[in-house]
Amino acid sequence: MTMQRYPWFQEAAKVIFEVAKDMKDCVVCLKVHPIDVPLDVYRRIAQRLGATNVRFFEEQFGELLAACDVLIGGSSTTVLEAILMGRRTICINFTDEPDRYPYVADGGSLGARSAGQLRAALDKVFSPEAQEELEAGRRAFLERHAAPSADGEGSDTFVQMLLARLRREDRDADFPAVLPPSTIRSAD
């Protein structure tokens, strides 16, 4: 769970802690945004709720993200990082305002605007029957927003696209798009 500086995030954290405390085999790892309220605010919320399965972190986000099953966050680049790493994500937005990024609208993340929707999203994330659908949504999101790098072959794909374009321009132009090696002179 990653926090940002939204006025409703403490309420969202409370909902997440309440939902998670009833889930067996669940540990919530909370990482706050650098300009959010102090971590102790969230510690007190978890303590008041009796959520003993919550851990708090100020660092090591990369390691936590690599180890997590699901990332819950707001409209944040951490959601994008999780999608890129193949993690399931739930984008929370406890307001009537639209999401800042199209993580939910474009299929990369499940959305949750209430405690009930968060519970339903967590159920879906952990449902074996939903995995194919969730992965298809994640891949469609990446194809739209991270292509051609979504397959991990970004550099090779870029070079091939560039070469194809240069060949096309060379064929269509009165002059070559790339100078033949014999025309290039050394600066010596």
C-alpha positions in Angstrom: 0.0 0.0 0.0 1.5 3.4 -1.0 0.2 6.6 0.3 0.1 10.1 -1.2 -0.9 13.4 0.0 -4.6 13.3 -0.6 -6.9 14.4 2.2 -8.8 11.2 2.1 -5.9 8.8 2.4 -6.1 8.3 6.1 -9.7 7.2 5.7 -8.6 4.9 2.8 -5.8 3.5 5.0 -8.4 2.8 7.8 -10.6 0.9 5.3 -7.6 -1.1 4.0 -6.5 -2.0 7.5 -10.1 -3.0 8.4 -10.4 -5.2 5.3 -6.9 -6.7 5.7 -7.1 -7.6 9.4 -9.8 -10.1 8.6 -7.8 -11.8 5.8 -5.7 -14.7 6.8 -2.2 -14.9 5.4 -2.2 -11.2 4.7 0.4 -8.7 5.7 -0.1 -5.0 4.8 3.1 -3.1 4.1 2.6 0.6 4.2 4.9 3.1 2.5 4.1 6.7 2.8 4.8 9.5 0.4 7.6 11.8 1.5 5.3 14.7 2.0 2.5 12.8 3.6 1.7 12.9 7.3 4.3 11.1 9.6 4.2 7.3 9.6 3.1 7.4 13.3 -0.3 8.7 12.2 -0.9 5.4 10.3 0.6 3.4 13.1 -2.0 4.8 15.5 -4.8 4.1 13.0 -3.7 0.4 12.7 -3.3 0.1 16.5 -6.8 1.6 17.2 -8.3 -1.0 14.7 -6.3 -3.9 16.1 -4.7 -4.5 12.7 -1.6 -6.4 13.9 -0.8 -7.5 10.3 0.3 -4.1 9.2 4.0 -3.2 8.8 5.4 0.3 8.1 8.3 1.3 5.8 10.0 4.5 4.9 12.5 2.8 2.5 12.9 -0.4 0.6 10.0 0.2 -1.8 11.6 -1.8 -4.6 12.1 -4.9 -2.5 8.5 -4.6 -1.1 7.1 -4.2 -4.6 9.0 -7.2 -5.9 7.7 -9.3 -3.0 4.0 -8.2 -3.0 1.0 -9.9 -4.4 -1.0 -6.7 -4.9 -0.3 -3.0 -4.6 -3.0 -0.7 -3.4 -2.4 3.0 -4.2 -3.9 6.2 -5.5 -3.2 7.7 -8.9 0.5 7.4 -8.4 3.5 6.3 -10.5 3.9 3.4 -8.0 0.8 1.9 -9.5 2.5 2.1 -12.9 5.7 0.5 -11.5 3.6 -2.4 -10.1 1.8 -2.9 -13.4 5.2 -3.0 -15.2 6.5 -5.6 -12.7 3.5 -7.8 -13.3 1.8 -7.2 -10.0 -1.9 -6.9 -9.5 -3.0 -3.4 -8.5 -6.0 -1.7 -7.0 -6.2 2.0 -7.6 -8.2 3.7 -4.8 -10.0 7.0 -5.1 -12.4 7.7 -2.3 -13.7 10.9 -4.0 -16.1 11.8 -6.8 -13.3 13.2 -8.8 -11.9 11.3 -11.8 -8.7 9.3 -11.5 -5.7 11.3 -12.5 -4.2 8.5 -14.6 -6.2 5.9 -16.6 -5.0 2.9 -14.7 -8.5 1.6 -14.1 -10.2 3.0 -17.3 -7.6 1.3 -19.5 -7.6 -2.1 -17.7 -4.2 -2.0 -15.9 -5.7 -1.8 -12.4 -8.9 -2.6 -10.5 -10.6 0.4 -9.0 -12.0 1.0 -5.6 -14.0 4.0 -4.5 -15.5 2.5 -1.3 -14.8 -0.1 1.4 -17.2 -2.5 -0.4 -15.4 -2.0 -3.8 -12.1 -2.5 -2.1 -13.2 -5.8 -0.6 -14.6 -6.9 -4.0 -11.3 -5.9 -5.7 -9.2 -7.8 -3.2 -11.5 -10.9 -3.7 -11.0 -10.6 -7.4 -7.2 -10.2 -7.2 -6.9 -13.4 -5.2 -9.4 -15.4 -7.3 -7.7 -18.0 -9.5 -10.6 -17.7 -11.9 -9.9 -14.0 -12.5 -6.2 -14.2 -13.2 -6.5 -14.6 -17.0 -8.8 -11.6 -17.2 -6.6 -9.5 -14.9 -3.5 -10.4 -16.9 -5.2 -9.5 -20.2 -6.2 -6.1 -18.8 -2.7 -5.5 -17.6 -1.2 -6.4 -21.0 -3.7 -4.3 -22.9 -2.8 -1.3 -20.6 0.9 -1.8 -21.2 0.4 -2.2 -24.9 -1.4 1.1 -25.0 0.8 3.1 -22.6 4.2 1.4 -22.6 4.5 -0.2 -26.0 6.9 -1.0 -27.6 8.7 -1.6 -24.3 5.9 -3.6 -22.7 7.5 -6.9 -23.8 10.9 -6.2 -22.3 12.4 -5.9 -25.8 12.0 -2.1 -26.0 15.5 -1.3 -27.3 15.4 -3.9 -30.0 11.9 -2.9 -31.0 12.9 0.7 -31.2 16.0 0.0 -33.4 13.9 -2.2 -35.7 11.2 0.5 -36.0 13.9 3.2 -36.7 15.6 1.1 -39.3 12.3 0.3 -41.0 11.4 4.0 -41.1 14.9 4.9 -42.5 14.5 2.3 -45.2 11.0 3.7 -46.1 12.3 7.3 -46.2 15.3 6.2 -48.3 13.0 4.5 -50.8 10.6 7.5 -51.0 13.2 10.3 -51.0 15.3 11.7 -53.8 18.3 11.5 -51.5 19.3 8.7 -49.1 18.1 9.0 -45.5 21.4 7.5 -44.3 24.6 8.4 -46.0 26.5 5.6 -47.5 29.7 4.8 -45.5 31.9 5.9 -48.4 30.6 9.5 -48.1 31.4 9.9 -44.4 34.8 11.5 -43.8 36.7 11.4 -40.6 37.4 14.6 -38.7 41.1 13.8 -38.6 
